[in-house]
């Protein structure tokens, strides 16, 4: 993640997940960074895939769009494996992303030293202060709607551990979550694992919890080597 990159941890993770998915499908694409992309996106969702004049937003929508064009990573899976894959995606998108949002927006030191600066980095003052404040208020309302507003960091860590433990058990000694071939769940898992491992935050407890699961760390190294270092 570049220092002048406005993307926050969970957005960067989803952008990386889409790149990984497209690399897994061997589809050609170009990556372009844009400031204020959450305002460019018609529904505020990141990442964006632009094909001619069509905009597709969000990891799942992009995967579905590619699938409808006849390109899929799941043709080898049984119905049970497809259900497991979707459950893994849901767990990452809903629970792990909420953990990441909590750390970035609720934890005061992380907000002051990282989130506020990154989110406001592409704006001039006073927008550089006002827009992060408004975004924080919106995210905190979302956390409250999920009954996360009163959670302690220890409780949030327990939720993260729950996700890591389940994914680690699913992965086991396999190359990917469902065996020898990757699916979109592996792309999404890599995006979030790589981001959690590499992004430096004042709060390290979530990353420290992740490091207990050596097979997830090795999975991340393996996917990076195969799809990004060749």
PyMOL commands that place a pseudoatom at each C-alpha (Angstrom):
pseudoatom trace, name=CA, resn=UNK, resi=1, chain=A, elem=C, hetatm=0, pos=[0.000, 0.000, 0.000]
pseudoatom trace, name=CA, resn=UNK, resi=2, chain=A, elem=C, hetatm=0, pos=[1.532, 3.275, -1.051]
pseudoatom trace, name=CA, resn=UNK, resi=3, chain=A, elem=C, hetatm=0, pos=[1.720, 6.187, 1.381]
pseudoatom trace, name=CA, resn=UNK, resi=4, chain=A, elem=C, hetatm=0, pos=[-0.205, 8.449, -0.979]
pseudoatom trace, name=CA, resn=UNK, resi=5, chain=A, elem=C, hetatm=0, pos=[-2.880, 5.820, -1.499]
pseudoatom trace, name=CA, resn=UNK, resi=6, chain=A, elem=C, hetatm=0, pos=[-6.208, 6.889, -0.005]
pseudoatom trace, name=CA, resn=UNK, resi=7, chain=A, elem=C, hetatm=0, pos=[-7.531, 3.323, 0.228]
pseudoatom trace, name=CA, resn=UNK, resi=8, chain=A, elem=C, hetatm=0, pos=[-8.185, 2.015, 3.709]
pseudoatom trace, name=CA, resn=UNK, resi=9, chain=A, elem=C, hetatm=0, pos=[-7.389, -1.504, 4.831]
pseudoatom trace, name=CA, resn=UNK, resi=10, chain=A, elem=C, hetatm=0, pos=[-10.680, -3.210, 3.986]
pseudoatom trace, name=CA, resn=UNK, resi=11, chain=A, elem=C, hetatm=0, pos=[-11.017, -1.393, 0.645]
pseudoatom trace, name=CA, resn=UNK, resi=12, chain=A, elem=C, hetatm=0, pos=[-7.430, -2.244, -0.276]
pseudoatom trace, name=CA, resn=UNK, resi=13, chain=A, elem=C, hetatm=0, pos=[-8.098, -5.881, 0.664]
pseudoatom trace, name=CA, resn=UNK, resi=14, chain=A, elem=C, hetatm=0, pos=[-11.121, -6.076, -1.646]
pseudoatom trace, name=CA, resn=UNK, resi=15, chain=A, elem=C, hetatm=0, pos=[-9.237, -4.363, -4.483]
pseudoatom trace, name=CA, resn=UNK, resi=16, chain=A, elem=C, hetatm=0, pos=[-6.403, -6.850, -4.085]
pseudoatom trace, name=CA, resn=UNK, resi=17, chain=A, elem=C, hetatm=0, pos=[-8.932, -9.693, -3.963]
pseudoatom trace, name=CA, resn=UNK, resi=18, chain=A, elem=C, hetatm=0, pos=[-10.384, -8.642, -7.326]
pseudoatom trace, name=CA, resn=UNK, resi=19, chain=A, elem=C, hetatm=0, pos=[-6.913, -8.401, -8.848]
pseudoatom trace, name=CA, resn=UNK, resi=20, chain=A, elem=C, hetatm=0, pos=[-6.133, -11.878, -7.512]
pseudoatom trace, name=CA, resn=UNK, resi=21, chain=A, elem=C, hetatm=0, pos=[-9.382, -13.296, -8.856]
pseudoatom trace, name=CA, resn=UNK, resi=22, chain=A, elem=C, hetatm=0, pos=[-8.729, -11.851, -12.319]
pseudoatom trace, name=CA, resn=UNK, resi=23, chain=A, elem=C, hetatm=0, pos=[-5.192, -13.235, -12.275]
pseudoatom trace, name=CA, resn=UNK, resi=24, chain=A, elem=C, hetatm=0, pos=[-6.560, -16.644, -11.297]
pseudoatom trace, name=CA, resn=UNK, resi=25, chain=A, elem=C, hetatm=0, pos=[-8.905, -16.519, -14.301]
pseudoatom trace, name=CA, resn=UNK, resi=26, chain=A, elem=C, hetatm=0, pos=[-6.067, -15.301, -16.580]
pseudoatom trace, name=CA, resn=UNK, resi=27, chain=A, elem=C, hetatm=0, pos=[-8.216, -12.379, -17.727]
pseudoatom trace, name=CA, resn=UNK, resi=28, chain=A, elem=C, hetatm=0, pos=[-6.321, -9.243, -18.823]
pseudoatom trace, name=CA, resn=UNK, resi=29, chain=A, elem=C, hetatm=0, pos=[-6.896, -6.035, -16.865]
pseudoatom trace, name=CA, resn=UNK, resi=30, chain=A, elem=C, hetatm=0, pos=[-5.285, -2.732, -15.945]
pseudoatom trace, name=CA, resn=UNK, resi=31, chain=A, elem=C, hetatm=0, pos=[-5.196, -1.207, -12.466]
pseudoatom trace, name=CA, resn=UNK, resi=32, chain=A, elem=C, hetatm=0, pos=[-5.817, 2.512, -12.053]
pseudoatom trace, name=CA, resn=UNK, resi=33, chain=A, elem=C, hetatm=0, pos=[-5.914, 4.371, -8.766]
pseudoatom trace, name=CA, resn=UNK, resi=34, chain=A, elem=C, hetatm=0, pos=[-8.317, 7.274, -8.494]
pseudoatom trace, name=CA, resn=UNK, resi=35, chain=A, elem=C, hetatm=0, pos=[-8.826, 9.764, -5.648]
pseudoatom trace, name=CA, resn=UNK, resi=36, chain=A, elem=C, hetatm=0, pos=[-12.359, 10.060, -4.266]
pseudoatom trace, name=CA, resn=UNK, resi=37, chain=A, elem=C, hetatm=0, pos=[-13.264, 6.683, -5.740]
pseudoatom trace, name=CA, resn=UNK, resi=38, chain=A, elem=C, hetatm=0, pos=[-16.073, 6.166, -3.214]
pseudoatom trace, name=CA, resn=UNK, resi=39, chain=A, elem=C, hetatm=0, pos=[-17.721, 9.246, -4.753]
pseudoatom trace, name=CA, resn=UNK, resi=40, chain=A, elem=C, hetatm=0, pos=[-17.073, 7.993, -8.292]
pseudoatom trace, name=CA, resn=UNK, resi=41, chain=A, elem=C, hetatm=0, pos=[-18.681, 4.646, -7.470]
pseudoatom trace, name=CA, resn=UNK, resi=42, chain=A, elem=C, hetatm=0, pos=[-22.454, 4.865, -8.077]
pseudoatom trace, name=CA, resn=UNK, resi=43, chain=A, elem=C, hetatm=0, pos=[-23.201, 3.074, -4.799]
pseudoatom trace, name=CA, resn=UNK, resi=44, chain=A, elem=C, hetatm=0, pos=[-20.052, 4.039, -2.882]
pseudoatom trace, name=CA, resn=UNK, resi=45, chain=A, elem=C, hetatm=0, pos=[-18.739, 0.475, -3.064]
pseudoatom trace, name=CA, resn=UNK, resi=46, chain=A, elem=C, hetatm=0, pos=[-15.110, -0.305, -3.893]
pseudoatom trace, name=CA, resn=UNK, resi=47, chain=A, elem=C, hetatm=0, pos=[-13.497, -1.772, -6.015]
pseudoatom trace, name=CA, resn=UNK, resi=48, chain=A, elem=C, hetatm=0, pos=[-14.753, -0.726, -9.422]
pseudoatom trace, name=CA, resn=UNK, resi=49, chain=A, elem=C, hetatm=0, pos=[-14.456, -2.686, -12.647]
pseudoatom trace, name=CA, resn=UNK, resi=50, chain=A, elem=C, hetatm=0, pos=[-14.995, -0.599, -15.776]
pseudoatom trace, name=CA, resn=UNK, resi=51, chain=A, elem=C, hetatm=0, pos=[-15.652, -2.309, -19.089]
pseudoatom trace, name=CA, resn=UNK, resi=52, chain=A, elem=C, hetatm=0, pos=[-16.399, 0.203, -21.834]
pseudoatom trace, name=CA, resn=UNK, resi=53, chain=A, elem=C, hetatm=0, pos=[-19.148, 2.327, -20.237]
pseudoatom trace, name=CA, resn=UNK, resi=54, chain=A, elem=C, hetatm=0, pos=[-20.241, -0.319, -17.739]
pseudoatom trace, name=CA, resn=UNK, resi=55, chain=A, elem=C, hetatm=0, pos=[-19.277, 0.008, -14.061]
pseudoatom trace, name=CA, resn=UNK, resi=56, chain=A, elem=C, hetatm=0, pos=[-19.430, -3.019, -11.767]
pseudoatom trace, name=CA, resn=UNK, resi=57, chain=A, elem=C, hetatm=0, pos=[-18.868, -2.369, -8.075]
pseudoatom trace, name=CA, resn=UNK, resi=58, chain=A, elem=C, hetatm=0, pos=[-17.818, -4.718, -5.297]
pseudoatom trace, name=CA, resn=UNK, resi=59, chain=A, elem=C, hetatm=0, pos=[-16.062, -8.069, -5.182]
pseudoatom trace, name=CA, resn=UNK, resi=60, chain=A, elem=C, hetatm=0, pos=[-19.158, -10.284, -5.461]
pseudoatom trace, name=CA, resn=UNK, resi=61, chain=A, elem=C, hetatm=0, pos=[-20.705, -8.286, -8.293]
pseudoatom trace, name=CA, resn=UNK, resi=62, chain=A, elem=C, hetatm=0, pos=[-17.457, -8.429, -10.261]
pseudoatom trace, name=CA, resn=UNK, resi=63, chain=A, elem=C, hetatm=0, pos=[-17.174, -12.192, -9.741]
pseudoatom trace, name=CA, resn=UNK, resi=64, chain=A, elem=C, hetatm=0, pos=[-20.813, -12.633, -10.827]
pseudoatom trace, name=CA, resn=UNK, resi=65, chain=A, elem=C, hetatm=0, pos=[-20.257, -10.463, -13.914]
pseudoatom trace, name=CA, resn=UNK, resi=66, chain=A, elem=C, hetatm=0, pos=[-17.247, -12.539, -14.963]
pseudoatom trace, name=CA, resn=UNK, resi=67, chain=A, elem=C, hetatm=0, pos=[-19.168, -15.752, -14.290]
pseudoatom trace, name=CA, resn=UNK, resi=68, chain=A, elem=C, hetatm=0, pos=[-22.037, -14.605, -16.535]
pseudoatom trace, name=CA, resn=UNK, resi=69, chain=A, elem=C, hetatm=0, pos=[-19.470, -14.104, -19.299]
pseudoatom trace, name=CA, resn=UNK, resi=70, chain=A, elem=C, hetatm=0, pos=[-18.628, -17.803, -19.042]
pseudoatom trace, name=CA, resn=UNK, resi=71, chain=A, elem=C, hetatm=0, pos=[-15.473, -17.582, -16.919]
pseudoatom trace, name=CA, resn=UNK, resi=72, chain=A, elem=C, hetatm=0, pos=[-15.632, -19.412, -13.603]
pseudoatom trace, name=CA, resn=UNK, resi=73, chain=A, elem=C, hetatm=0, pos=[-13.328, -20.901, -10.983]
pseudoatom trace, name=CA, resn=UNK, resi=74, chain=A, elem=C, hetatm=0, pos=[-15.974, -23.183, -9.480]
pseudoatom trace, name=CA, resn=UNK, resi=75, chain=A, elem=C, hetatm=0, pos=[-16.856, -25.655, -12.242]
pseudoatom trace, name=CA, resn=UNK, resi=76, chain=A, elem=C, hetatm=0, pos=[-14.885, -28.405, -10.469]
pseudoatom trace, name=CA, resn=UNK, resi=77, chain=A, elem=C, hetatm=0, pos=[-16.724, -28.022, -7.154]
pseudoatom trace, name=CA, resn=UNK, resi=78, chain=A, elem=C, hetatm=0, pos=[-19.560, -30.114, -5.767]
pseudoatom trace, name=CA, resn=UNK, resi=79, chain=A, elem=C, hetatm=0, pos=[-22.717, -28.445, -4.435]
pseudoatom trace, name=CA, resn=UNK, resi=80, chain=A, elem=C, hetatm=0, pos=[-21.441, -28.911, -0.892]
pseudoatom trace, name=CA, resn=UNK, resi=81, chain=A, elem=C, hetatm=0, pos=[-18.111, -27.307, -1.761]
pseudoatom trace, name=CA, resn=UNK, resi=82, chain=A, elem=C, hetatm=0, pos=[-19.869, -24.368, -3.427]
pseudoatom trace, name=CA, resn=UNK, resi=83, chain=A, elem=C, hetatm=0, pos=[-21.934, -23.877, -0.268]
pseudoatom trace, name=CA, resn=UNK, resi=84, chain=A, elem=C, hetatm=0, pos=[-18.757, -23.977, 1.845]
pseudoatom trace, name=CA, resn=UNK, resi=85, chain=A, elem=C, hetatm=0, pos=[-17.073, -21.488, -0.470]
pseudoatom trace, name=CA, resn=UNK, resi=86, chain=A, elem=C, hetatm=0, pos=[-19.981, -19.061, -0.210]
pseudoatom trace, name=CA, resn=UNK, resi=87, chain=A, elem=C, hetatm=0, pos=[-20.006, -19.425, 3.569]
pseudoatom trace, name=CA, resn=UNK, resi=88, chain=A, elem=C, hetatm=0, pos=[-16.301, -18.552, 3.659]
pseudoatom trace, name=CA, resn=UNK, resi=89, chain=A, elem=C, hetatm=0, pos=[-16.878, -15.490, 1.485]
pseudoatom trace, name=CA, resn=UNK, resi=90, chain=A, elem=C, hetatm=0, pos=[-19.756, -14.367, 3.696]
pseudoatom trace, name=CA, resn=UNK, resi=91, chain=A, elem=C, hetatm=0, pos=[-17.667, -14.784, 6.846]
pseudoatom trace, name=CA, resn=UNK, resi=92, chain=A, elem=C, hetatm=0, pos=[-14.816, -12.719, 5.410]
pseudoatom trace, name=CA, resn=UNK, resi=93, chain=A, elem=C, hetatm=0, pos=[-17.088, -10.022, 3.997]
pseudoatom trace, name=CA, resn=UNK, resi=94, chain=A, elem=C, hetatm=0, pos=[-19.367, -9.609, 6.981]
pseudoatom trace, name=CA, resn=UNK, resi=95, chain=A, elem=C, hetatm=0, pos=[-17.358, -10.524, 10.061]
pseudoatom trace, name=CA, resn=UNK, resi=96, chain=A, elem=C, hetatm=0, pos=[-13.713, -9.905, 9.173]
pseudoatom trace, name=CA, resn=UNK, resi=97, chain=A, elem=C, hetatm=0, pos=[-14.474, -6.666, 7.332]
pseudoatom trace, name=CA, resn=UNK, resi=98, chain=A, elem=C, hetatm=0, pos=[-16.412, -5.453, 10.377]
pseudoatom trace, name=CA, resn=UNK, resi=99, chain=A, elem=C, hetatm=0, pos=[-13.360, -6.189, 12.526]
pseudoatom trace, name=CA, resn=UNK, resi=100, chain=A, elem=C, hetatm=0, pos=[-11.217, -4.136, 10.146]
pseudoatom trace, name=CA, resn=UNK, resi=101, chain=A, elem=C, hetatm=0, pos=[-13.707, -1.265, 10.121]
pseudoatom trace, name=CA, resn=UNK, resi=102, chain=A, elem=C, hetatm=0, pos=[-13.844, -1.263, 13.924]
pseudoatom trace, name=CA, resn=UNK, resi=103, chain=A, elem=C, hetatm=0, pos=[-10.065, -1.034, 14.220]
pseudoatom trace, name=CA, resn=UNK, resi=104, chain=A, elem=C, hetatm=0, pos=[-9.784, 1.780, 11.669]
pseudoatom trace, name=CA, resn=UNK, resi=105, chain=A, elem=C, hetatm=0, pos=[-12.702, 3.938, 12.779]
pseudoatom trace, name=CA, resn=UNK, resi=106, chain=A, elem=C, hetatm=0, pos=[-13.493, 3.075, 16.407]
pseudoatom trace, name=CA, resn=UNK, resi=107, chain=A, elem=C, hetatm=0, pos=[-9.996, 2.689, 17.862]
pseudoatom trace, name=CA, resn=UNK, resi=108, chain=A, elem=C, hetatm=0, pos=[-8.990, 6.286, 18.607]
pseudoatom trace, name=CA, resn=UNK, resi=109, chain=A, elem=C, hetatm=0, pos=[-5.224, 5.996, 18.127]
pseudoatom trace, name=CA, resn=UNK, resi=110, chain=A, elem=C, hetatm=0, pos=[-5.594, 4.185, 14.806]
pseudoatom trace, name=CA, resn=UNK, resi=111, chain=A, elem=C, hetatm=0, pos=[-8.138, 6.746, 13.624]
pseudoatom trace, name=CA, resn=UNK, resi=112, chain=A, elem=C, hetatm=0, pos=[-5.944, 9.709, 14.614]
pseudoatom trace, name=CA, resn=UNK, resi=113, chain=A, elem=C, hetatm=0, pos=[-2.646, 8.321, 13.289]
pseudoatom trace, name=CA, resn=UNK, resi=114, chain=A, elem=C, hetatm=0, pos=[-3.789, 6.388, 10.222]
pseudoatom trace, name=CA, resn=UNK, resi=115, chain=A, elem=C, hetatm=0, pos=[-7.425, 6.516, 9.154]
pseudoatom trace, name=CA, resn=UNK, resi=116, chain=A, elem=C, hetatm=0, pos=[-8.048, 10.252, 9.336]
pseudoatom trace, name=CA, resn=UNK, resi=117, chain=A, elem=C, hetatm=0, pos=[-4.801, 11.062, 7.540]
pseudoatom trace, name=CA, resn=UNK, resi=118, chain=A, elem=C, hetatm=0, pos=[-5.251, 8.497, 4.779]
pseudoatom trace, name=CA, resn=UNK, resi=119, chain=A, elem=C, hetatm=0, pos=[-8.915, 9.222, 4.140]
pseudoatom trace, name=CA, resn=UNK, resi=120, chain=A, elem=C, hetatm=0, pos=[-8.305, 12.967, 4.043]
pseudoatom trace, name=CA, resn=UNK, resi=121, chain=A, elem=C, hetatm=0, pos=[-5.031, 12.785, 2.130]
pseudoatom trace, name=CA, resn=UNK, resi=122, chain=A, elem=C, hetatm=0, pos=[-6.462, 13.731, -1.281]
pseudoatom trace, name=CA, resn=UNK, resi=123, chain=A, elem=C, hetatm=0, pos=[-8.391, 16.763, -0.018]
pseudoatom trace, name=CA, resn=UNK, resi=124, chain=A, elem=C, hetatm=0, pos=[-7.367, 20.309, 0.855]
pseudoatom trace, name=CA, resn=UNK, resi=125, chain=A, elem=C, hetatm=0, pos=[-8.177, 21.784, 4.241]
pseudoatom trace, name=CA, resn=UNK, resi=126, chain=A, elem=C, hetatm=0, pos=[-10.878, 22.041, 5.607]
pseudoatom trace, name=CA, resn=UNK, resi=127, chain=A, elem=C, hetatm=0, pos=[-12.234, 19.036, 3.666]
pseudoatom trace, name=CA, resn=UNK, resi=128, chain=A, elem=C, hetatm=0, pos=[-9.223, 17.006, 4.815]
pseudoatom trace, name=CA, resn=UNK, resi=129, chain=A, elem=C, hetatm=0, pos=[-10.616, 17.282, 8.353]
pseudoatom trace, name=CA, resn=UNK, resi=130, chain=A, elem=C, hetatm=0, pos=[-14.349, 17.499, 7.729]
pseudoatom trace, name=CA, resn=UNK, resi=131, chain=A, elem=C, hetatm=0, pos=[-14.776, 14.497, 5.418]
pseudoatom trace, name=CA, resn=UNK, resi=132, chain=A, elem=C, hetatm=0, pos=[-12.946, 12.006, 7.690]
pseudoatom trace, name=CA, resn=UNK, resi=133, chain=A, elem=C, hetatm=0, pos=[-15.092, 13.244, 10.589]
pseudoatom trace, name=CA, resn=UNK, resi=134, chain=A, elem=C, hetatm=0, pos=[-18.297, 12.698, 8.607]
pseudoatom trace, name=CA, resn=UNK, resi=135, chain=A, elem=C, hetatm=0, pos=[-17.141, 9.302, 7.362]
pseudoatom trace, name=CA, resn=UNK, resi=136, chain=A, elem=C, hetatm=0, pos=[-16.262, 8.244, 10.901]
pseudoatom trace, name=CA, resn=UNK, resi=137, chain=A, elem=C, hetatm=0, pos=[-19.697, 9.212, 12.138]
pseudoatom trace, name=CA, resn=UNK, resi=138, chain=A, elem=C, hetatm=0, pos=[-21.301, 7.180, 9.350]
pseudoatom trace, name=CA, resn=UNK, resi=139, chain=A, elem=C, hetatm=0, pos=[-19.163, 4.096, 10.032]
pseudoatom trace, name=CA, resn=UNK, resi=140, chain=A, elem=C, hetatm=0, pos=[-19.777, 4.292, 13.778]
pseudoatom trace, name=CA, resn=UNK, resi=141, chain=A, elem=C, hetatm=0, pos=[-23.513, 4.345, 13.054]
pseudoatom trace, name=CA, resn=UNK, resi=142, chain=A, elem=C, hetatm=0, pos=[-23.070, 1.219, 10.932]
pseudoatom trace, name=CA, resn=UNK, resi=143, chain=A, elem=C, hetatm=0, pos=[-21.171, -0.470, 13.759]
pseudoatom trace, name=CA, resn=UNK, resi=144, chain=A, elem=C, hetatm=0, pos=[-23.928, 0.501, 16.183]
pseudoatom trace, name=CA, resn=UNK, resi=145, chain=A, elem=C, hetatm=0, pos=[-26.532, -1.032, 13.861]
pseudoatom trace, name=CA, resn=UNK, resi=146, chain=A, elem=C, hetatm=0, pos=[-24.556, -4.291, 14.101]
pseudoatom trace, name=CA, resn=UNK, resi=147, chain=A, elem=C, hetatm=0, pos=[-24.327, -3.975, 17.919]
pseudoatom trace, name=CA, resn=UNK, resi=148, chain=A, elem=C, hetatm=0, pos=[-20.577, -3.503, 17.683]
pseudoatom trace, name=CA, resn=UNK, resi=149, chain=A, elem=C, hetatm=0, pos=[-20.382, 0.001, 19.109]
pseudoatom trace, name=CA, resn=UNK, resi=150, chain=A, elem=C, hetatm=0, pos=[-19.940, -1.152, 22.720]
pseudoatom trace, name=CA, resn=UNK, resi=151, chain=A, elem=C, hetatm=0, pos=[-17.486, -3.962, 22.016]
pseudoatom trace, name=CA, resn=UNK, resi=152, chain=A, elem=C, hetatm=0, pos=[-14.038, -3.852, 23.587]
pseudoatom trace, name=CA, resn=UNK, resi=153, chain=A, elem=C, hetatm=0, pos=[-10.879, -4.528, 21.595]
pseudoatom trace, name=CA, resn=UNK, resi=154, chain=A, elem=C, hetatm=0, pos=[-10.600, -7.889, 23.357]
pseudoatom trace, name=CA, resn=UNK, resi=155, chain=A, elem=C, hetatm=0, pos=[-14.078, -8.808, 22.139]
pseudoatom trace, name=CA, resn=UNK, resi=156, chain=A, elem=C, hetatm=0, pos=[-13.223, -7.673, 18.616]
pseudoatom trace, name=CA, resn=UNK, resi=157, chain=A, elem=C, hetatm=0, pos=[-10.073, -9.783, 18.794]
pseudoatom trace, name=CA, resn=UNK, resi=158, chain=A, elem=C, hetatm=0, pos=[-12.206, -12.782, 19.741]
pseudoatom trace, name=CA, resn=UNK, resi=159, chain=A, elem=C, hetatm=0, pos=[-14.344, -12.224, 16.643]
pseudoatom trace, name=CA, resn=UNK, resi=160, chain=A, elem=C, hetatm=0, pos=[-11.228, -12.052, 14.472]
pseudoatom trace, name=CA, resn=UNK, resi=161, chain=A, elem=C, hetatm=0, pos=[-9.909, -15.234, 16.068]
pseudoatom trace, name=CA, resn=UNK, resi=162, chain=A, elem=C, hetatm=0, pos=[-13.224, -16.934, 15.301]
pseudoatom trace, name=CA, resn=UNK, resi=163, chain=A, elem=C, hetatm=0, pos=[-12.811, -16.117, 11.609]
pseudoatom trace, name=CA, resn=UNK, resi=164, chain=A, elem=C, hetatm=0, pos=[-9.153, -17.139, 11.446]
pseudoatom trace, name=CA, resn=UNK, resi=165, chain=A, elem=C, hetatm=0, pos=[-9.796, -20.391, 13.303]
pseudoatom trace, name=CA, resn=UNK, resi=166, chain=A, elem=C, hetatm=0, pos=[-12.638, -21.386, 10.966]
pseudoatom trace, name=CA, resn=UNK, resi=167, chain=A, elem=C, hetatm=0, pos=[-10.684, -20.530, 7.815]
pseudoatom trace, name=CA, resn=UNK, resi=168, chain=A, elem=C, hetatm=0, pos=[-7.574, -22.277, 9.108]
pseudoatom trace, name=CA, resn=UNK, resi=169, chain=A, elem=C, hetatm=0, pos=[-9.602, -25.416, 9.816]
pseudoatom trace, name=CA, resn=UNK, resi=170, chain=A, elem=C, hetatm=0, pos=[-11.166, -25.268, 6.341]
pseudoatom trace, name=CA, resn=UNK, resi=171, chain=A, elem=C, hetatm=0, pos=[-7.760, -24.838, 4.697]
pseudoatom trace, name=CA, resn=UNK, resi=172, chain=A, elem=C, hetatm=0, pos=[-5.969, -27.506, 6.719]
pseudoatom trace, name=CA, resn=UNK, resi=173, chain=A, elem=C, hetatm=0, pos=[-3.018, -28.831, 4.724]
pseudoatom trace, name=CA, resn=UNK, resi=174, chain=A, elem=C, hetatm=0, pos=[-4.656, -28.156, 1.357]
pseudoatom trace, name=CA, resn=UNK, resi=175, chain=A, elem=C, hetatm=0, pos=[-3.234, -25.775, -1.200]
pseudoatom trace, name=CA, resn=UNK, resi=176, chain=A, elem=C, hetatm=0, pos=[-6.521, -23.853, -1.363]
pseudoatom trace, name=CA, resn=UNK, resi=177, chain=A, elem=C, hetatm=0, pos=[-9.701, -23.756, 0.691]
pseudoatom trace, name=CA, resn=UNK, resi=178, chain=A, elem=C, hetatm=0, pos=[-11.424, -26.417, -1.412]
pseudoatom trace, name=CA, resn=UNK, resi=179, chain=A, elem=C, hetatm=0, pos=[-8.430, -28.425, -2.604]
pseudoatom trace, name=CA, resn=UNK, resi=180, chain=A, elem=C, hetatm=0, pos=[-5.834, -28.093, -5.334]
pseudoatom trace, name=CA, resn=UNK, resi=181, chain=A, elem=C, hetatm=0, pos=[-7.547, -25.407, -7.418]
pseudoatom trace, name=CA, resn=UNK, resi=182, chain=A, elem=C, hetatm=0, pos=[-8.340, -21.825, -6.392]
pseudoatom trace, name=CA, resn=UNK, resi=183, chain=A, elem=C, hetatm=0, pos=[-11.770, -20.221, -6.226]
pseudoatom trace, name=CA, resn=UNK, resi=184, chain=A, elem=C, hetatm=0, pos=[-12.963, -16.679, -5.611]
pseudoatom trace, name=CA, resn=UNK, resi=185, chain=A, elem=C, hetatm=0, pos=[-12.976, -17.448, -1.881]
pseudoatom trace, name=CA, resn=UNK, resi=186, chain=A, elem=C, hetatm=0, pos=[-9.211, -17.951, -2.043]
pseudoatom trace, name=CA, resn=UNK, resi=187, chain=A, elem=C, hetatm=0, pos=[-8.834, -14.635, -3.852]
pseudoatom trace, name=CA, resn=UNK, resi=188, chain=A, elem=C, hetatm=0, pos=[-10.837, -12.858, -1.153]
pseudoatom trace, name=CA, resn=UNK, resi=189, chain=A, elem=C, hetatm=0, pos=[-8.982, -14.651, 1.632]
pseudoatom trace, name=CA, resn=UNK, resi=190, chain=A, elem=C, hetatm=0, pos=[-5.632, -13.662, 0.145]
pseudoatom trace, name=CA, resn=UNK, resi=191, chain=A, elem=C, hetatm=0, pos=[-6.675, -10.032, -0.202]
pseudoatom trace, name=CA, resn=UNK, resi=192, chain=A, elem=C, hetatm=0, pos=[-7.539, -9.745, 3.473]
pseudoatom trace, name=CA, resn=UNK, resi=193, chain=A, elem=C, hetatm=0, pos=[-4.724, -11.911, 4.847]
pseudoatom trace, name=CA, resn=UNK, resi=194, chain=A, elem=C, hetatm=0, pos=[-2.060, -10.085, 2.838]
pseudoatom trace, name=CA, resn=UNK, resi=195, chain=A, elem=C, hetatm=0, pos=[-3.421, -6.721, 3.923]
pseudoatom trace, name=CA, resn=UNK, resi=196, chain=A, elem=C, hetatm=0, pos=[-3.565, -7.662, 7.604]
pseudoatom trace, name=CA, resn=UNK, resi=197, chain=A, elem=C, hetatm=0, pos=[-0.006, -9.002, 7.469]
pseudoatom trace, name=CA, resn=UNK, resi=198, chain=A, elem=C, hetatm=0, pos=[1.576, -6.089, 5.611]
pseudoatom trace, name=CA, resn=UNK, resi=199, chain=A, elem=C, hetatm=0, pos=[-0.288, -2.935, 6.691]
pseudoatom trace, name=CA, resn=UNK, resi=200, chain=A, elem=C, hetatm=0, pos=[1.294, -1.302, 9.740]
pseudoatom trace, name=CA, resn=UNK, resi=201, chain=A, elem=C, hetatm=0, pos=[-1.142, 0.003, 12.345]
pseudoatom trace, name=CA, resn=UNK, resi=202, chain=A, elem=C, hetatm=0, pos=[-0.648, 1.268, 15.918]
pseudoatom trace, name=CA, resn=UNK, resi=203, chain=A, elem=C, hetatm=0, pos=[-2.859, -1.609, 17.075]
pseudoatom trace, name=CA, resn=UNK, resi=204, chain=A, elem=C, hetatm=0, pos=[-1.239, -4.992, 16.406]
pseudoatom trace, name=CA, resn=UNK, resi=205, chain=A, elem=C, hetatm=0, pos=[-3.476, -7.432, 18.265]
pseudoatom trace, name=CA, resn=UNK, resi=206, chain=A, elem=C, hetatm=0, pos=[-5.467, -8.580, 15.196]
pseudoatom trace, name=CA, resn=UNK, resi=207, chain=A, elem=C, hetatm=0, pos=[-2.292, -9.305, 13.230]
pseudoatom trace, name=CA, resn=UNK, resi=208, chain=A, elem=C, hetatm=0, pos=[-0.793, -11.084, 16.233]
pseudoatom trace, name=CA, resn=UNK, resi=209, chain=A, elem=C, hetatm=0, pos=[-3.873, -13.305, 16.456]
pseudoatom trace, name=CA, resn=UNK, resi=210, chain=A, elem=C, hetatm=0, pos=[-3.592, -14.105, 12.742]
pseudoatom trace, name=CA, resn=UNK, resi=211, chain=A, elem=C, hetatm=0, pos=[0.039, -15.139, 13.145]
pseudoatom trace, name=CA, resn=UNK, resi=212, chain=A, elem=C, hetatm=0, pos=[-1.074, -18.041, 15.358]
pseudoatom trace, name=CA, resn=UNK, resi=213, chain=A, elem=C, hetatm=0, pos=[-2.449, -19.746, 12.250]
pseudoatom trace, name=CA, resn=UNK, resi=214, chain=A, elem=C, hetatm=0, pos=[0.645, -20.731, 10.315]
pseudoatom trace, name=CA, resn=UNK, resi=215, chain=A, elem=C, hetatm=0, pos=[-1.240, -22.345, 7.440]
pseudoatom trace, name=CA, resn=UNK, resi=216, chain=A, elem=C, hetatm=0, pos=[-2.987, -19.035, 6.685]
pseudoatom trace, name=CA, resn=UNK, resi=217, chain=A, elem=C, hetatm=0, pos=[0.374, -17.271, 6.642]
pseudoatom trace, name=CA, resn=UNK, resi=218, chain=A, elem=C, hetatm=0, pos=[1.843, -19.912, 4.331]
pseudoatom trace, name=CA, resn=UNK, resi=219, chain=A, elem=C, hetatm=0, pos=[-1.239, -19.739, 2.108]
pseudoatom trace, name=CA, resn=UNK, resi=220, chain=A, elem=C, hetatm=0, pos=[-0.742, -15.986, 1.752]
pseudoatom trace, name=CA, resn=UNK, resi=221, chain=A, elem=C, hetatm=0, pos=[2.926, -16.382, 0.837]
pseudoatom trace, name=CA, resn=UNK, resi=222, chain=A, elem=C, hetatm=0, pos=[2.074, -19.113, -1.657]
pseudoatom trace, name=CA, resn=UNK, resi=223, chain=A, elem=C, hetatm=0, pos=[-0.626, -17.129, -3.466]
pseudoatom trace, name=CA, resn=UNK, resi=224, chain=A, elem=C, hetatm=0, pos=[1.567, -14.026, -3.587]
pseudoatom trace, name=CA, resn=UNK, resi=225, chain=A, elem=C, hetatm=0, pos=[4.413, -16.046, -5.078]
pseudoatom trace, name=CA, resn=UNK, resi=226, chain=A, elem=C, hetatm=0, pos=[2.224, -17.757, -7.667]
pseudoatom trace, name=CA, resn=UNK, resi=227, chain=A, elem=C, hetatm=0, pos=[0.161, -14.809, -8.884]
pseudoatom trace, name=CA, resn=UNK, resi=228, chain=A, elem=C, hetatm=0, pos=[2.193, -11.685, -8.177]
pseudoatom trace, name=CA, resn=UNK, resi=229, chain=A, elem=C, hetatm=0, pos=[5.883, -12.602, -8.415]
pseudoatom trace, name=CA, resn=UNK, resi=230, chain=A, elem=C, hetatm=0, pos=[6.093, -14.601, -11.599]
for i in range(1, 230): cmd.bond("trace and resi %d" % i, "trace and resi %d" % (i + 1))
show_as sticks, trace
zoom trace
